[in-house]
Amino acid sequence: EAAKRDHRKLSQQLDLLHFDERAPGAVFWHAKGWKIFQLLTGYLRHQQEDAGYIEVNTPDVMDRELWEISGHWQNYKQQMFAVETPDEKTYALKPMSCPGAVCLYGHDLKSYRELPLKMAEFGKVHRYEPSGSLHGLMRVRHFTQDDAHIFCTKDQLLSECVSTIRLIYKIYQHFGFDNISIKVSTRPKNRIGSEQTWDFLEQTLIQSLQDIDIAYEVSEGEGAFYGPKIEFTLKDAIGREWQCGTIQVDLNLPERFDLSYINEDNQKQKPVMLHRAIFGSLERFIGILIEHYAGHLPFWLAPVQVMIITISENQQIYAQQVLKRLQSLSLRVECDFGKDKLGYKIRKHTLQKIPFLLLIGGKELEESSVRVRTSKGTDLGLLQMDELEKFLRQAMVN
């Protein structure tokens, strides 16, 4: 079953993407695959806006000095791509977006009234992975993280952790992931910051889970070098587990970059920084979705939602009318007016896992209807246009 769901095979079959040894670990997105990517980012963008986030963007290449201050150069250099310029300066392709978010926050002085400040970014990141470990969309070198950084007061941290956990659960359940396991990763041997800081951060993460009655396991010593984290692991349709989302809490980067805000007493205070990813890598999450759904993506996420198939040239004008009517509903619809036999057309588009095929022959033309067939071969019978519109609208919200 896992072999049938392999996203590498299905990505080729569905014409979504490919890889090229001249850019190892990077995705060449085809039009259909890029449409899925855009739909996912659009969905998450809407969820984040509703939750009070603003969207930002930071540079892909930044000076080595920034990474030295953040601690990445000392603790993460082996997975970073460094670039030497003709003027003998060293830059790095960002492996994560945290220092860029710090630069944005530190651009001007903040008041406590502006906190919590929630900044989201679809950040392009680069991480060196050994060639032998690369595996389709699941392990790449160039990918997009749905990063977000929340800057808040210590008093706000617990409520921000709770609201972030609830948002993550809401989004996973929208994709049909109801079986979610939680791991709290605590301070590693190689770390920055005081023991008192780590005590406060670890206790806050655990308290946030206890407050909403979510079971968890503790993974001693598996936290990031700058802070503890919660890891969210999903179980897919055939029982495999995928670690995706994370919440990391951090008092160390605000200290290292001397970030501050003005409190109610007009005094400078250090904010807490909460790092958050839901999909993690969008590329990897798309791979997980392809395998979870065995290529039969939810109707709203399918790059082509409806294929109109005619039996002969006599139905083309009517098919064009159906096409325009459905496109006016913002549906992604295409037509197959080819001269191939009907059975061949049905098989071809069924293999493309297009959610609905609309068959139009002489009877459908005469009755101003269409015959609806699903991507799994179920014949739903004849529908009049008004019935079809109602049916497709309902499919969009399911």
N, C-alpha and C positions, 0 to 999 in steps of 0.2 A: 504493500500500500504506500509506503514511504517512497519507493522508487517511482510509482505512478504520479506522485505529487511533486517530484523533484522540480524545484523552481527553475533550474537551469534548462531542463528539457522543455518545460511548459513555456518559458520565456521565449524560446526559439519557435515553438509551435504557434504561439499567439502573437509573434512578431513584436515583442515588447522592447528588446534590448540585445546587445551583444558585448563581448569582451574582446580585446585585441592585445596581443603580447607586446605591442609597441607602447601600450599604456597599462602596465600590469596593475591590477587592483582598482581600476577605474571603469566606470560604466559608460557605454555609448547608448544613450537612450533613443529608441525609435519613437515615432510620433505617438503610437498607442501607449507605450510605456511611460512617456513623458506626460501624457494626459492623466494617467493614474497618479503620477507624482504630483501634478498640479492640483488634482482633486483632493488628495490627502492634505497638502499644505493649505488649501483653501478651507477645508473642513476644520483643521486645527486652528487656523487663523481666526475663524469665527468663534470657536470655543474660547480661545484666549481673550479675544476682545470682550466677550460676555463676562469673563472672569476678571476684567480690569487690567489686563496687560496692554502695554504699548509695544509696537514692533520696531526694532532697530536693526542696524547692520554695521559691522565693523570690518576693518581690513583683513585680507587673507595673509599678508606678509607684514611682519612687525620686527622691530629691532631686537637683537639679542639681549640688550640691556633690560627690556621689559620682561623677558622670560627668566632672566637672572633674578630680578626682584620678586617675581611670582614664585620662584622656586622650581619651575619646570625644567630649567636648563640643568640644574643639579640633580633633579629626581626623575626626569622623564626624557632626557636628551637622546637616549638610545632609540626612541620611537619618533623622533622629530626629524623633519627634512630641513637642513640648514642650507643657506644660500650665501655665497661670497660675491660681493659686488666689485667692480673695477677699482673703486676707491678704498678697497680692503676693509669694508665694513661687513659684519655678519648679521644676516637676517634669518628668520625662521618662518616657514609656512605654519600657520597656527594648527596645533593638534586639538585645540579646544578654544572656546570663545570667551572663557572667563576673564583673562586680562583685558580684552577689548571692552567687555562690559564694565570693568573697573575704570578704564579710561573715560568711558562715557559718564559714569557716575561722578568721577572726580573732576569733570570739566568745570563745574561751578559749585558753589557752596549750597548745600541743601538744608532745608528747615525740617523739623520733625513733622510739620504739617504735610509735607510731601511724601511721607513714608506711611505704609509700605510703597516702594517704587518697584513695579514689576516690568522688567524689560525682556522681551522675547526676541529670539533671532533664529532664522533658518541659516545656520552658519556652515559654510563650506570648510571642512577640516581635512588635514592630511596627517596620517600616522603610518610610520613604516612598519609593515608586517612582513615577516620572512616569506619568500616566494612560495615555499611549501605549505604555508598555512592559509593561503588565499583560497576562498571557496565561494564562487559565484557572488551573489549579493550578501551572503552571510558574513563574509570577512573580506573587506576591501581596504584599500589605502586612501582612497579619496571618497568622502561621503558627506552627507548633509545631516547635521544634528539639529533637532528641534530644541535648541538650548533656550533656557530662560534663567534669569537671575533676579532674585527678589532681594532688595535691600530694605531692611526693617530694623526696628529697635529690638532689644532683648525681650522686652515685654510683649512685643507683637509676634515673636518667633513661633511660639506654640500654635497660635491660631493660624498663622500662615502655613505651617506644616500640615495642620488638619485640613485646611481648605485645599491645599495642593494634593493631598492624598485622595480627597473626595473627587477632585477633578480627574485625576488619573483613573480612578475606578470607573467613573462615568464614561470616559472615552473608551476604555478597554471593553466595557460591557456593550457599547454601541457596535463593536466589531464582533460580538459574540463570544468574547473571552470572559467567562464567568468563574473559571477556576484559576485563582491568582494566589500565589504564595509569596510571602514577605520575608526578607532577611535583613537584619540590622547588622551592618559591618562596622566594627569598632576599631579603635586606634591601632595602626600598624607600628612595627618597630621603627621603620624609617618614616619619621613624621616631623612636622614643625608645630610650634605652639606649646603652651604650658599645659600641665596636667589638669589644672583648674579649668582651663578653657575646654579641654576635651571632656571633662566630667559634665560640664553644663550642656554641651552640645549633644552628647550621647543620651543624657537623661531627657532632654527635650524631645529628641526623636522617639524614644521609647514611650514617653508620656503621650505624644500625639497619637500613636497607634492604640494605646490603652484607652484613650478618651473616646475613640469611636469603635472600640471593641473589635479590633482586628488582630487575629493571631499572628505571631511572628516567631522566627528563630533568630538567635544571635550567632553571628559568625565572627569569632574573636580574631582581631588583627588584620581584617580584610578591608578596612576603610581606606580612603584616599590619603595621601600624605598630608593634606591640609584640612581634613575633616572627616567625621563619620558619615555613613550614608545608609539609606534604605534602598534595597533593590527589589524590583517587582518582576516576578517570573510568571509567564503565562503558560497554560497548558492548552495545546491545540486540539484539533478534531480527532487526532489519532493518539493523543496522550503524550506527545513529546513536549518538553519544557523549553521555554525560550526566555532568557533574561533580557528585559527591554528597558523599562523606565528606572530612573534613579532620582532620589532626593539627597542632596549633600548639604550639610550646614557648615558654615565656615566663618570663624572670627580671625583667621590668620591672614588672608589676603587683604581685608580692610586694614589690618595693622601694618602689613608690609608696605602697602601703598599709601598709608597715612590718610585713609578716608575718614570723613567725619560728617556730622550734621549738627545743627544748632538746636538744643533742646529747649524745653519750656522756660528754663532759667537763663537762657541766652549763653549757655556753655556748650563747648564742643564735646561731642560724644562719638564713639565708634559705632557704626552700624554693624549688624549681622548680615552676612551674605548667604542666601540660600540658592544653591544650584539645582536646576530641575530639568529633566528630560522625560518625555512620555513615550514617544516612539523610539527614542534613542537615535539610532541611525535610520533615516527614512528609507535608504536603500535596503537595509536589512529587514525593516518592518514590512516593506513591500514583498520581499522574498518570503517572509513568514505568512503573510496574507495569501499569497499565491498557493503555498503548500496547505495552509489551513482550509482554504476553500477548494482545493484541487483545481484551481484555475477558474472556477465558477464564481467570479467576484460578485458582491452585492450589486443590485441593479444601479444604485446611485454612483458606484465606483467603476462600473464597466466602461472602458474607453469607447466602445460602440455598444449602444444599448439596444438598438432595434435594427434589423436588416429586413428590407422589403424585397421580396423575391417574386418576379413575374414568370408566368408560364410561357407567354409568347409576347410578341410586339404589340398585340392588340390591347394589352393592359397598361402600356407605358404611360399614357397621359393620365389615367386614373391614379397610377402609382405615384406620379409626380405630385398630384394633388394631395395624396395621403402624406407624402414626404414633407411638403411645405406645412401642412397642418400640424404635424407632429413636431417639426422644427420650431414652430411658433410657440410650442410649450417648453422650449429650451431643452429638448431631448436630443441626444446624439444618434442620428439616424442616417443610414446609407441605403442605397438601392443596388440590386444586382439585376441588370437588364441583359445579361449575357445569354448566348444561344445554347448553353449547355442544358442537358436534361434536368428536370426538376429534382430528381433524386440526387443527382450529383451536387447541385447547388445546396440542397438541404444538408447533405453530409459535410460539404466544405465549410459552411458557416456554423454548423453544429460543432465541428472540431475547433473552430475559433471561439467557442463557448460564448457566443453572443446571446444575451439573456432571452430575447424574443425574436423569432422569425415570423414575419407577416407574409403569408402566401396569398397571391392574387392571381386567380384564373378567370375563366369566363363567368362562372356563377357569382364570384365575388364582385366582379365588375357590374354585373346585371343587378345585384342586390345592394350595391354600395357598401360592401362589407369587406372584411379580411378574415383569413383563417390564421389563428395564432398557435404557434408551436414554441415550446420552451427549449432551452439549450440542452436539456436532459432528455429531449425526445417526446415530451408529453404534448398531446394534441388538445388544446383548450377549446377547439371548435370555432364557429363563426361569430364575429362580433361586428355590430354596426359601429360607425365612427364615434358616436357619442359614448357608446359602451367601452370602446377601446380607450378613449381619452380618460375616462373614469378609472379604468383598470390600470393604465400606466401611471396615473397620478398616485394611485394607491401603492403601486410598486415602489415609487420613489420614497415613500415614508416608512416602508417596512424594512 
